[in-house]
């Protein structure tokens, strides 16, 4: 007799990170600007994500990039949450979200969720920092954190990401023509690269005959505007089916009981009338 759905093992389950490991990653990101951990994404989940990315690439007829930054041999799928329910597992992954919460806080937002396929012949990407569009003075407080999921191996030959250790503390963003010494990230499929959004980095050159595939999960502090407008990209019906934490990550919540409210109410009540509304005004005088 087969087991019921409630008791059936989850083939895509991800092991939560122990608290000590979360602390170690947070310390490493704080010091170096990045950290790599292997073996976090189980094979079945990695394979399922890859299949859905490939299907979406074909269905959407995704083109290559049109400039040096986007990559003339690189394809990207933005707004992954709208593509297939399998991608709902990525932003709330128990091997990544505790690290993000510790670096930001538990009222952070999902800024963007993107699949990146770097194909043979792709040249090296210019160095940049993912928080560059916000225009913060440098060095800036941590407000952007990225978890890059390696769905294939990252090697020196296939374009493993170049990073500049400690550059998240620099007093400026990378300038045109600036060429600091870099470290190239090498990690097997199933690994995750965590990094501070101020870190200088860029994709490497793919000199192989195979692609390099990743999912980039970009989180921002709850008081910032997201890169992708999640509230417009996702229907309310779709968000209503999300677990509560994912709803809040895409923007159906408030920051510190104020930022993002709708008529003094938690916007989560728009998709779940039973959601709690704990606004700052109600806390005054308690």
Legacy VTK file of the C-alpha trace (Angstrom):
# vtk DataFile Version 3.0
C-alpha trace
ASCII
DATASET POLYDATA
POINTS 286 float
0.000 0.000 0.000
1.378 3.408 -0.934
1.718 6.021 1.765
-0.755 8.887 1.953
0.377 12.336 0.719
0.633 13.520 4.319
3.161 10.779 5.121
4.906 10.440 1.749
8.593 11.443 1.905
9.352 14.723 0.156
11.882 13.881 -2.548
12.753 17.574 -2.819
13.244 18.166 0.914
16.270 20.279 1.897
17.985 19.773 5.235
17.893 22.872 7.450
21.242 24.383 8.344
22.329 23.956 11.970
22.525 27.199 13.891
26.300 26.976 14.229
26.660 26.650 10.456
24.398 29.661 9.891
26.606 31.657 12.260
29.738 30.511 10.423
28.377 31.533 7.019
27.223 34.908 8.345
30.676 35.550 9.820
32.371 34.582 6.547
30.108 36.812 4.463
30.733 39.640 6.917
34.502 39.245 6.654
35.068 38.243 3.018
31.808 39.342 1.407
30.954 35.810 0.288
30.820 32.164 1.379
30.379 28.862 -0.456
28.729 25.750 0.929
28.573 22.467 -0.963
25.911 19.770 -0.966
22.969 21.935 0.109
20.651 21.247 -2.846
19.598 17.583 -3.167
19.920 15.969 -6.578
16.178 15.398 -7.207
15.365 19.040 -6.538
18.253 20.241 -8.678
17.105 18.021 -11.548
13.477 19.168 -11.241
14.495 22.833 -11.250
16.678 22.280 -14.310
13.856 20.560 -16.205
11.444 23.391 -15.497
13.990 26.035 -16.461
14.650 24.249 -19.755
10.922 23.943 -20.441
10.410 27.643 -19.718
13.371 28.619 -21.913
11.750 26.770 -24.794
8.178 27.928 -24.137
9.210 31.564 -23.790
11.763 31.422 -26.621
14.193 33.247 -24.348
16.822 35.114 -26.401
20.471 35.736 -25.607
21.474 39.013 -23.989
21.961 42.080 -26.163
24.990 43.636 -24.501
28.251 42.822 -22.750
26.708 42.865 -19.288
23.761 40.569 -20.051
25.996 38.382 -22.206
25.692 37.626 -25.921
25.766 33.886 -25.124
23.727 34.035 -21.907
19.986 33.567 -21.393
17.965 34.672 -18.374
14.464 33.865 -17.144
13.169 36.524 -14.780
10.194 36.233 -12.408
10.607 32.495 -11.847
7.854 32.352 -9.233
5.287 32.951 -11.974
6.631 30.092 -14.113
6.029 26.933 -12.068
5.211 25.939 -8.452
8.564 24.126 -8.135
10.282 27.529 -7.867
8.304 28.358 -4.717
10.755 26.159 -2.813
13.749 28.327 -3.609
13.161 31.614 -1.701
12.064 29.841 1.512
14.718 27.108 1.381
15.770 26.145 4.938
19.402 25.961 3.811
19.434 29.603 2.687
16.705 31.695 4.312
18.119 31.474 7.875
21.399 32.927 6.571
19.544 35.743 4.808
17.450 36.463 7.902
20.603 36.692 9.991
22.310 39.058 7.532
19.202 41.225 6.997
16.251 40.377 9.255
13.153 38.191 9.122
11.124 40.978 7.470
13.306 41.004 4.355
11.847 40.729 0.847
12.504 38.657 -2.230
13.921 41.208 -4.665
14.253 38.931 -7.699
14.418 35.260 -8.673
16.278 34.594 -11.915
17.639 31.611 -13.827
20.911 32.292 -15.670
22.238 29.987 -18.385
25.791 30.863 -19.465
26.584 29.063 -22.712
29.849 28.161 -24.483
31.619 31.199 -25.893
30.338 33.615 -23.261
32.951 36.267 -22.464
33.744 37.434 -18.948
31.180 39.798 -17.442
32.266 43.232 -16.160
32.657 43.517 -12.402
29.660 45.052 -10.674
27.796 45.096 -7.360
24.160 44.047 -7.119
23.181 47.000 -4.931
24.606 49.504 -7.429
21.219 50.814 -8.584
20.280 51.978 -5.083
23.017 54.610 -4.942
24.014 54.060 -1.320
27.104 55.849 0.019
29.992 53.402 0.383
30.653 51.379 2.396
26.965 50.651 2.895
25.078 48.714 5.578
24.074 45.220 4.428
20.789 45.635 2.584
21.095 43.104 -0.270
21.988 39.421 0.112
22.221 36.893 -2.701
22.071 33.107 -2.640
23.271 31.698 -5.979
22.249 28.083 -6.537
24.634 26.034 -8.687
22.523 23.685 -10.825
25.656 22.623 -12.720
29.289 22.634 -11.657
31.031 26.014 -11.472
34.621 25.742 -12.717
37.372 28.054 -13.900
36.765 26.834 -17.434
32.968 27.204 -17.623
32.654 30.685 -16.151
32.687 30.318 -12.371
31.886 33.700 -10.811
34.786 36.084 -10.179
34.665 37.835 -6.790
36.848 40.465 -5.138
37.162 39.424 -1.480
36.485 42.265 0.957
35.192 44.613 -1.752
31.834 44.934 0.029
33.679 47.349 2.334
35.075 49.473 -0.528
34.294 53.190 -0.640
33.073 53.023 -4.264
31.467 50.722 -6.818
33.604 49.134 -9.565
34.707 51.764 -12.063
35.038 51.241 -15.801
38.486 49.848 -16.526
39.224 48.985 -12.890
40.822 45.536 -12.752
41.429 44.346 -9.180
42.656 40.853 -8.430
39.798 38.362 -8.232
39.104 34.888 -6.893
37.107 32.581 -9.146
34.400 30.568 -7.404
34.560 26.846 -8.127
31.845 24.647 -6.648
30.068 21.422 -7.608
26.424 21.280 -8.625
24.233 21.458 -5.542
26.320 24.158 -3.879
25.230 27.662 -2.911
27.250 30.868 -3.106
26.117 33.437 -0.532
27.287 37.014 -0.958
26.735 40.582 0.179
25.088 42.742 -2.501
27.957 45.258 -2.248
30.534 42.620 -3.261
32.290 43.233 -6.571
31.727 40.217 -8.788
31.028 39.082 -12.345
30.540 35.922 -14.353
33.620 34.301 -15.838
34.408 33.241 -19.386
32.902 29.944 -20.532
35.665 28.204 -22.463
33.979 24.768 -22.427
31.413 23.047 -24.659
28.796 22.911 -21.887
26.558 25.484 -20.206
26.770 26.799 -16.655
23.314 27.016 -15.059
22.299 28.774 -11.842
19.380 30.332 -9.992
20.092 33.726 -8.451
17.936 34.463 -5.407
18.224 38.152 -4.541
16.853 39.362 -1.195
16.601 42.967 -0.006
15.864 44.718 3.268
12.156 45.198 3.878
12.374 48.954 3.471
13.737 48.822 -0.095
11.941 48.614 -3.409
12.370 45.183 -5.010
14.176 44.695 -8.342
11.175 42.814 -9.708
7.727 44.211 -8.963
6.430 41.057 -7.316
3.036 42.603 -6.561
2.408 43.060 -10.291
4.253 39.987 -11.537
2.184 37.561 -9.443
-1.602 37.309 -9.342
-3.374 37.498 -5.973
-4.782 34.041 -6.641
-1.257 32.680 -7.003
-0.022 34.442 -3.876
-3.025 33.192 -1.875
-1.729 29.640 -2.398
1.748 30.498 -1.108
2.798 29.603 2.436
2.670 32.661 4.743
6.430 33.309 4.738
6.601 33.326 0.947
3.647 35.732 0.821
5.529 38.133 3.042
8.742 37.692 1.056
7.058 38.833 -2.164
5.569 41.887 -0.445
2.293 40.894 1.190
3.348 42.120 4.594
4.659 45.196 6.342
8.075 46.245 7.575
8.062 47.089 11.281
4.294 47.294 11.266
4.193 50.319 8.985
5.970 50.270 5.626
3.752 48.679 2.987
0.415 48.960 4.802
-2.946 49.233 3.020
-5.415 51.474 4.883
-3.610 50.695 8.148
-3.915 46.973 7.543
-1.467 44.220 6.739
-1.677 43.645 2.945
-1.602 39.897 3.583
-5.299 40.254 4.475
-5.918 40.861 0.749
-5.104 37.192 0.103
-5.902 35.754 3.551
-8.649 37.506 5.558
-7.498 35.623 8.670
-3.978 37.062 8.531
-2.966 39.027 11.605
-2.716 42.803 11.402
-0.222 44.126 13.940
0.380 47.719 12.923
2.625 50.210 14.663
-0.323 52.387 15.651
-1.858 49.542 17.630
1.371 49.061 19.594
1.543 52.607 20.876
0.594 52.782 24.527
0.524 49.026 25.076
LINES 1 287
286 0 1 2 3 4 5 6 7 8 9 10 11 12 13 14 15 16 17 18 19 20 21 22 23 24 25 26 27 28 29 30 31 32 33 34 35 36 37 38 39 40 41 42 43 44 45 46 47 48 49 50 51 52 53 54 55 56 57 58 59 60 61 62 63 64 65 66 67 68 69 70 71 72 73 74 75 76 77 78 79 80 81 82 83 84 85 86 87 88 89 90 91 92 93 94 95 96 97 98 99 100 101 102 103 104 105 106 107 108 109 110 111 112 113 114 115 116 117 118 119 120 121 122 123 124 125 126 127 128 129 130 131 132 133 134 135 136 137 138 139 140 141 142 143 144 145 146 147 148 149 150 151 152 153 154 155 156 157 158 159 160 161 162 163 164 165 166 167 168 169 170 171 172 173 174 175 176 177 178 179 180 181 182 183 184 185 186 187 188 189 190 191 192 193 194 195 196 197 198 199 200 201 202 203 204 205 206 207 208 209 210 211 212 213 214 215 216 217 218 219 220 221 222 223 224 225 226 227 228 229 230 231 232 233 234 235 236 237 238 239 240 241 242 243 244 245 246 247 248 249 250 251 252 253 254 255 256 257 258 259 260 261 262 263 264 265 266 267 268 269 270 271 272 273 274 275 276 277 278 279 280 281 282 283 284 285
